[in-house]
Amino acid sequence: MQRRQFIKAGCATIAAIGIHPFSSAKALTRKCGVKTPPLNVRRKVEGQLKAFRMHSMSMLTNKKIVIPIHYHIIHAGSEGKISEKDIAAQTDVLNKDLQPYGITFTQKAVDYYDNEDWYVADMIDHVKAKLGKDPTSCLNFYSSGLLQSGLLGYATFPWDKKDLGLMDGVVCNASTFPNGEEPYNLGRTATHEVGHWLGLFHTFQDGCSGNGDEVADTIAHDQPDYGCPSQSKQQACDGKSFSPLNNFMNYSDDQCLTELSEGQMARIKEMVGKYRPEFLVAGNDAPTTSPVASESGYQSITGEGSSDTVIGGGSEGTFAITE
């Protein structure tokens, strides 16, 4: 899938330098838009998790995490219109990466929205409230160009779900789906952002000071890793070990991201138990595969203005979008 780079410049400037507003201008780099919560919020969350460990851990016994995904694919014509095959492949990647840790993803639905303004925007928070589904029923997973920001993705944290409502969810650059743009074309940006949605920080959170990522068994390091060297070249904060190059919550290339630590998985389970308990199911009831939406489960929302055509489930109607 080709990626067009939106260049924010006046028409005269674009014409003068001979660049089309959607031409490829530069390669992607790992850049996550998740913001660190204020210290008082972090302390409150850690206090709530401590109380959960003391009084409510039994609710996790014999439970697995099963998360239905509702994909919202924002595109500009053919640009960013991810195929049903690649969407299914993205679900498979999430299962390959996280099912070994007790997390299973199913594909609930896919909607397509043809809107160039949304596609090229730096972030899409202004449309999530219009498109999002009940966050207690699914993970709202958005794909867009994010062209004005250069972000690969961003996500919300679980403790904000109640306040955010329909704004809760994950956003990924369309180029990061399987068969997208190298070296982020294996679907691991989704794994990284879903990690945030499940309560994880970056492994380099706080650098060599503060409480780091709040996980004891991840190695603290000062800066993110980039690329995919055979081994980490960045010395960790303890001066003895090296940064966790292969951790999903680092910034390495997709082919290098392969694992979570036991502490990170324990934190995810506690986060789900405390903030997203609707995704806990009895172990015997958890699916072992990743069923995907049938053809009738896809909606194509196209057109210009505030009234767009909807095709899906064998029927056709109108979908009103108000700015």
C-alpha positions in Angstrom: 0.0 0.0 0.0 1.4 3.3 -1.0 1.4 6.2 1.4 1.0 9.8 0.2 2.6 12.5 2.4 0.4 15.5 2.9 2.4 18.7 2.8 1.0 21.6 4.6 1.8 24.6 2.4 0.2 27.2 0.3 -0.7 26.3 -3.3 1.8 28.7 -4.7 4.6 27.1 -2.6 3.6 23.6 -3.7 3.4 24.7 -7.4 6.8 26.4 -7.1 8.6 23.3 -5.9 6.6 20.9 -8.0 5.3 18.7 -5.2 1.8 17.2 -5.3 0.0 17.8 -1.9 -0.1 14.0 -1.4 3.3 13.0 -2.7 5.6 10.8 -0.7 8.0 13.2 1.0 9.8 11.2 3.7 10.0 7.8 5.3 8.0 7.0 8.4 9.7 6.8 11.8 8.3 5.3 15.0 6.5 8.1 16.7 3.7 7.5 19.2 1.3 10.2 20.2 0.4 8.9 23.7 0.9 11.5 26.4 2.2 10.8 29.8 -0.5 11.3 32.5 0.1 13.9 35.2 1.9 12.6 38.3 -1.2 12.9 40.5 -3.2 10.8 38.0 -0.5 8.2 38.0 -0.4 8.0 41.8 -4.2 7.7 41.9 -4.1 4.8 39.4 -1.3 3.0 41.2 -3.3 3.3 44.4 -6.4 1.9 42.8 -4.4 -1.0 41.4 -2.9 -1.7 44.8 -6.4 -1.9 46.3 -7.4 -4.2 43.4 -4.6 -6.6 44.2 -5.6 -6.6 47.9 -9.3 -7.2 47.5 -10.3 -8.2 43.9 -7.6 -10.5 42.4 -9.9 -13.5 42.7 -12.0 -12.1 39.8 -9.1 -12.9 37.5 -9.0 -16.6 38.4 -9.6 -18.9 35.4 -10.4 -15.9 33.3 -9.1 -14.9 29.9 -9.3 -11.6 28.1 -11.4 -11.5 24.9 -11.6 -8.2 23.0 -13.9 -7.7 20.0 -12.5 -5.1 17.6 -14.7 -2.6 15.7 -12.5 -1.2 12.9 -13.1 2.3 11.6 -11.2 2.8 8.4 -10.9 6.5 7.4 -9.6 6.9 3.9 -9.3 9.4 1.0 -10.6 7.6 -2.0 -8.3 4.6 -2.6 -5.7 6.1 -0.3 -5.7 4.4 3.1 -8.6 2.2 2.1 -7.2 -0.9 3.7 -8.4 -4.2 2.2 -10.6 -6.6 4.1 -7.7 -9.1 3.8 -5.2 -6.8 5.5 -7.7 -5.9 8.2 -8.1 -9.6 9.0 -4.3 -10.0 8.9 -4.0 -7.2 11.5 -6.4 -9.1 13.8 -4.3 -12.2 13.3 -1.1 -10.2 14.2 -2.7 -9.1 17.5 -3.6 -12.6 18.3 -0.2 -14.0 17.4 1.5 -11.3 19.6 -0.8 -11.3 22.6 -2.7 -14.7 22.6 0.3 -16.3 24.3 -0.3 -13.9 27.2 -4.0 -14.8 27.5 -5.5 -12.1 25.3 -7.7 -13.0 22.3 -9.1 -10.6 19.7 -12.1 -11.1 17.5 -13.2 -9.0 14.6 -16.6 -7.5 15.3 -17.2 -5.1 12.4 -15.5 -2.9 9.9 -16.7 0.5 8.7 -15.2 2.6 5.9 -15.4 6.4 5.9 -14.3 8.3 2.8 -13.3 11.7 4.0 -10.1 13.4 2.9 -10.1 16.1 5.6 -10.3 13.4 8.3 -7.6 11.3 6.6 -5.0 14.0 6.4 -5.6 15.5 9.9 -2.9 15.4 12.5 -5.2 13.5 14.9 -8.8 12.4 14.6 -10.2 13.0 18.1 -12.7 15.5 16.5 -14.5 12.6 14.7 -14.2 9.7 17.2 -17.3 10.9 19.1 -19.2 10.6 15.9 -18.0 7.2 14.9 -17.2 5.4 18.1 -19.2 2.5 19.5 -19.9 1.6 23.1 -16.4 1.2 24.6 -17.7 -1.5 27.0 -18.6 -3.7 24.0 -15.5 -3.4 21.9 -12.2 -1.8 21.1 -12.7 1.1 18.8 -9.8 0.8 16.4 -9.3 3.7 14.0 -7.1 3.9 10.9 -6.2 7.2 9.2 -3.4 8.9 7.4 -2.3 11.1 10.4 -0.4 12.9 7.7 0.0 16.3 9.3 1.5 14.8 12.5 3.6 12.0 11.2 2.4 9.8 14.0 2.3 6.0 13.7 -0.4 5.9 16.2 -1.8 6.8 19.7 -4.2 5.4 22.2 -6.2 6.2 25.3 -5.5 4.6 28.7 -8.0 2.3 30.5 -8.5 4.5 33.6 -9.8 7.2 31.4 -12.5 5.1 29.8 -15.4 6.3 31.9 -14.6 10.0 31.3 -13.8 9.6 27.6 -16.8 7.5 26.6 -16.8 7.2 22.8 -13.4 8.9 22.6 -11.8 5.7 24.1 -9.8 3.6 21.6 -6.7 3.1 19.4 -5.6 5.0 16.3 -3.1 3.7 13.9 -1.6 5.2 10.7 -3.0 3.3 7.7 0.6 2.6 6.5 1.3 0.4 9.6 -1.2 -2.4 8.8 0.2 -5.6 7.3 1.5 -5.1 3.8 1.9 -1.4 4.6 5.1 0.7 4.5 8.4 -0.8 5.7 9.8 -1.0 8.3 6.4 -0.7 10.1 4.4 -3.0 7.8 4.0 -6.1 10.1 1.1 -4.7 12.2 3.1 -4.2 15.3 2.1 -0.6 15.7 -1.3 -1.9 16.6 0.2 -4.2 19.2 2.1 -1.3 20.7 -0.9 1.0 20.8 -3.2 -1.7 22.2 -0.6 -2.2 24.9 -1.2 1.5 25.9 -5.0 0.9 25.7 -4.5 -2.0 28.2 -2.5 0.2 30.6 1.2 -0.1 29.6 3.6 2.8 29.3 6.7 2.9 27.1 9.6 0.9 28.4 11.6 4.2 28.4 9.0 6.0 30.4 10.6 8.6 32.8 14.1 7.7 31.5 16.4 6.9 34.4 14.4 8.8 37.0 10.9 8.5 38.5 8.9 5.2 38.6 9.6 4.3 35.0 6.9 2.2 33.4 5.6 1.0 36.8 6.7 -2.6 35.9 9.5 -4.1 38.0 10.9 -6.6 35.4 11.3 -4.2 32.4 14.8 -2.8 32.1 14.8 1.0 32.6 16.5 2.9 29.8 16.8 6.6 28.9 15.8 6.7 25.2 13.8 4.6 22.8 15.4 2.1 20.5 15.1 2.5 16.7 15.8 0.1 13.9 16.5 -3.6 14.4 20.1 -4.3 15.3 21.1 -7.9 16.2 21.3 -6.7 19.8 20.6 -3.5 21.8 23.5 -1.0 21.7 21.8 1.2 24.4 23.1 0.7 27.9 20.3 0.5 30.5 20.1 2.8 33.5 21.7 0.3 35.8 24.9 0.5 33.7 25.1 -3.3 33.5 22.4 -4.5 31.1 20.9 -3.2 27.8 17.6 -1.8 26.8 14.7 -4.2 26.0 15.0 -4.0 22.2 12.4 -6.6 21.5 9.7 -5.3 23.8 6.4 -4.3 22.2 6.4 -1.1 24.1 9.8 0.1 22.8 10.2 1.9 19.4 12.1 -0.7 17.4 11.1 -1.7 13.9 8.2 -4.2 13.6 10.4 -7.2 12.9 12.2 -6.6 16.2 9.1 -6.3 18.4 8.4 -9.8 19.8 7.6 -9.8 23.5 6.2 -8.5 26.7 7.6 -9.2 30.2 5.8 -11.2 32.8 5.4 -8.0 34.8 3.8 -6.2 31.9 1.3 -9.1 31.4 0.4 -9.1 35.1 -0.2 -5.3 34.9 -2.5 -5.8 31.9 -4.6 -8.3 33.7 -4.9 -6.0 36.7 -5.8 -3.1 34.4 -8.5 -5.2 32.7 -9.9 -6.4 36.0 -10.1 -2.9 37.4 -11.0 -0.8 34.4 -12.1 -3.1 31.5 -13.8 -6.1 33.3 -16.3 -6.5 30.5 -13.6 -8.2 28.5 -13.0 -11.0 31.0 -14.5 -14.4 30.1 -14.3 -17.8 31.7 -11.3 -19.7 30.3 -13.4 -22.4 28.6 -15.5 -19.8 26.8 -12.6 -17.9 25.2 -12.3 -18.5 21.4 -9.1 -20.1 20.2 -9.2 -18.5 16.7 -9.8 -15.0 15.4 -13.1 -15.0 13.5 -13.4 -12.1 11.1 -16.4 -10.2 9.8 -18.3 -11.7 6.9 -18.8 -9.6 3.7 -22.2 -8.5 5.0 -20.5 -7.1 8.1 -18.6 -4.4 6.2 -20.0 -0.9 5.7 -18.7 1.5 3.1 -19.4 5.1 4.0 -18.6 7.4 1.0 -19.4 10.7 -0.5 -19.0 14.4 0.2 -20.7 16.7 2.6 -22.7 15.7 5.6 -24.8 12.9 4.1 -22.9 9.8 3.0 -24.0 6.6 1.4 -23.9 3.5 3.6 -23.7 0.0 2.0 -23.6 -3.0 4.3 -25.6 -6.0 5.4 -27.3 -6.1 2.0 -29.0 -2.8 2.4 -28.4 0.8 1.4 -29.2 4.0 3.3 -27.8 7.3 4.4 -25.4 8.1 7.2 -25.6 11.7 8.4 -22.4 13.2 9.6 -22.6 16.7 11.2 -19.6 18.8 11.6 
